[in-house]
């Protein structure tokens, strides 16, 4: 099984990262492939609403890191969203 953890905290070694690493460690010990994607290290823009993706096979015209993340998401059997809680909700 392929496990992908999307880590959304800006803190490099905060509590959310510690929990994410422990989750990945447990998954690997159970014999699964697992990795963490650090969103703070990625560059991607908001949707432009240009609808170009409707005409070119779903590919966005923006040249950013989102294509890499989407490929990893498609290949994952399990997706874990890891975010700290700010003001009673997850981070943007």
Buried (B, 14 or more C-beta within 10 A) or exposed (E): EBBBBBBBBEEEEEEBBEBBBEBBEEBEEEEBBBEBBBBEEEEBEEEEEEEEBEEEEEEBEBEEBBEEBBEBEEEBEEEBEBBBEEEEEBEE
